Amino acid sequence: MKLIKLLQATGIALFVISCEKEVAETPVASITINKTEFTINETMEINFTGVADQVTVFPGDNMQNYDLREQSNTGLVVNKKLFTYAYAVPGVFKVVCVASTHTENAAELKYDTCSVTVTVTDDVTEINRISCPQVRYDEVFAEKMADDNWLMILPRRIKLGTSTPAINIARQRLRFYIPSDSTKVSIDGKSYSNTQNYDLSVPLDILVKSNAGTERPYKLYTVNYAEFASFKLLGATGTLVRNEYDYSTFVMEVTLPTGTDVSNAVPEFTTTAPTEKVYIGDKEQTSGTSAVDFTKDVIYRLVSTSADNPAMQAESTVSVKIRHQ
């Protein structure tokens, strides 16, 4: 009889303990935030400081609005009590933190929420990259220079299989990489279009205007890689060979009779533009005057300079390869 009563008492105690375990802890939604005013793409940091089995944050932007959660808007789960986020668009957003607790079998769920309002502005005027996206089948990127200047360097021709089609510098499309879809770009006072061909033979004035109204001017200069228009060595005409993958390197092939002395030869050459200079190392070369020892490896360095800004330069190299027959 005593044994039965003991078992009954033990059973009641276990039942009470079991019931106590099935009660979910009271959640507390509490957060700290690094600040409440951001620019687009700037990182917001939220640290959860409350009590919860699971924490979800609704940033408040598109499809993540807590007030529209019944309309398929969802939140983002917080990992290790730290939540980071960056807004892609400007606006005023209600950030809601949902703290939840539950029993082991999820028979009971409890929730608590807290919120903070953040303001996001879009004042982006920075150009990350500029390109000519359709240089035949290639995308050529400009180089960022000092004082908000950009330099585009294009080949005069490219090697395409067995052909060498010309590249028209006066008819090129442009592409701008800017970390804001709201930023507006104008070129020479007219709205930019990614389907328009621009004349890059002259400098372009580019104006970038942010969503917040801030304006920033840029200038785009374009030069061609310098190359030899003609090259003669001891009466033999050279053939310029292009590199299919590197527009800045060339090979000049010259065929001479076997036994020809090339140790002190004076080549005759022309370049494709009067602003192009020819060097070996740092020594400028003059056609019909500068003697060269072609028994050694000879690499000409050609420099092309913008007529509108001497600081805008492009450099190419031409290796001379002599064949004997």
URRALIN-V922695 format. One record per residue. N is the residue number from 1. SS is DSSP state (@ for helix, = for strand, . for the rest). PSI is psi in whole degrees, -180 to 180 (* if undefined). Layout:
N_SS_PSI, N_SS_PSI
This chain:
1_._-45, 2_@_-37, 3_@_-42, 4_@_-45, 5_@_-37, 6_@_-43, 7_@_-40, 8_@_-43, 9_@_-42, 10_@_-41, 11_@_-41, 12_@_-41, 13_@_-45, 14_@_-38, 15_@_-42, 16_@_-45, 17_@_-43, 18_@_-43, 19_@_-38, 20_@_-38, 21_@_-25, 22_._1, 23_._121, 24_._144, 25_._150, 26_._121, 27_._154, 28_=_116, 29_._112, 30_._132, 31_=_161, 32_=_149, 33_=_144, 34_._-32, 35_._177, 36_._1, 37_=_125, 38_=_161, 39_=_161, 40_._147, 41_._4, 42_._142, 43_=_126, 44_=_133, 45_=_125, 46_=_127, 47_=_127, 48_=_127, 49_._9, 50_._-151, 51_=_127, 52_._154, 53_._-30, 54_=_141, 55_=_132, 56_=_139, 57_=_131, 58_=_107, 59_._-23, 60_._-5, 61_._-162, 62_._125, 63_._15, 64_._37, 65_._120, 66_@_-38, 67_@_-16, 68_@_25, 69_@_-22, 70_@_-5, 71_@_39, 72_._9, 73_._139, 74_._162, 75_._179, 76_=_133, 77_=_135, 78_._133, 79_=_126, 80_._36, 81_._8, 82_=_130, 83_=_126, 84_=_146, 85_=_151, 86_=_131, 87_._138, 88_._-15, 89_._154, 90_._163, 91_=_-180, 92_=_123, 93_=_140, 94_=_113, 95_=_122, 96_=_130, 97_=_127, 98_=_117, 99_=_132, 100_=_147, 101_=_160, 102_=_160, 103_._171, 104_._-38, 105_._13, 106_._26, 107_._-26, 108_._132, 109_=_138, 110_=_146, 111_=_151, 112_=_147, 113_=_156, 114_=_161, 115_=_161, 116_=_146, 117_=_131, 118_=_150, 119_=_130, 120_=_125, 121_=_154, 122_._99, 123_._37, 124_._122, 125_._6, 126_._129, 127_._122, 128_._-44, 129_=_153, 130_=_139, 131_=_160, 132_=_105, 133_=_-9, 134_=_56, 135_=_84, 136_._-109, 137_._18, 138_=_154, 139_=_119, 140_=_129, 141_=_143, 142_._162, 143_=_133, 144_=_125, 145_._-171, 146_._159, 147_._40, 148_._29, 149_=_148, 150_=_146, 151_=_118, 152_=_130, 153_=_121, 154_=_149, 155_._155, 156_._-36, 157_=_161, 158_._155, 159_._121, 160_=_92, 161_._-120, 162_._1, 163_=_165, 164_._74, 165_._148, 166_=_150, 167_._120, 168_._106, 169_._-21, 170_._-3, 171_._82, 172_=_138, 173_._157, 174_._152, 175_=_133, 176_=_133, 177_=_104, 178_._132, 179_._38, 180_._128, 181_._-13, 182_._-14, 183_._137, 184_=_145, 185_=_135, 186_=_149, 187_=_121, 188_._41, 189_._-1, 190_=_148, 191_=_135, 192_._143, 193_._133, 194_._-2, 195_._-1, 196_._144, 197_._132, 198_=_147, 199_._102, 200_._4, 201_._-12, 202_._153, 203_._145, 204_=_134, 205_=_119, 206_=_131, 207_=_125, 208_=_128, 209_=_124, 210_._167, 211_._-29, 212_._-8, 213_._-4, 214_._136, 215_=_146, 216_=_122, 217_=_145, 218_=_166, 219_=_134, 220_=_120, 221_=_149, 222_=_133, 223_=_159, 224_=_152, 225_._131, 226_._148, 227_._163, 228_=_130, 229_=_-31, 230_=_154, 231_=_122, 232_=_139, 233_=_114, 234_._42, 235_._-9, 236_=_134, 237_=_130, 238_._158, 239_=_124, 240_=_126, 241_=_127, 242_=_156, 243_._125, 244_._-26, 245_._-17, 246_._107, 247_._-10, 248_._-2, 249_=_138, 250_=_164, 251_=_132, 252_=_111, 253_=_129, 254_=_131, 255_=_125, 256_=_157, 257_._146, 258_._135, 259_._-3, 260_._132, 261_._116, 262_._20, 263_._-19, 264_._52, 265_=_149, 266_=_105, 267_._157, 268_=_131, 269_=_160, 270_=_155, 271_=_174, 272_._-10, 273_._149, 274_._-18, 275_._1, 276_=_133, 277_=_150, 278_=_132, 279_=_156, 280_=_113, 281_._-126, 282_._6, 283_=_121, 284_=_141, 285_._141, 286_._130, 287_._133, 288_._2, 289_._-47, 290_._118, 291_=_144, 292_=_141, 293_._100, 294_._6, 295_._-15, 296_._166, 297_._127, 298_._125, 299_=_115, 300_=_142, 301_=_117, 302_=_132, 303_=_125, 304_=_133, 305_=_137, 306_._134, 307_._-19, 308_._-18, 309_._105, 310_._-14, 311_._-14, 312_._105, 313_=_152, 314_=_142, 315_=_137, 316_=_163, 317_=_146, 318_=_115, 319_=_133, 320_=_127, 321_=_115, 322_=_128, 323_=_141, 324_=_140, 325_._*
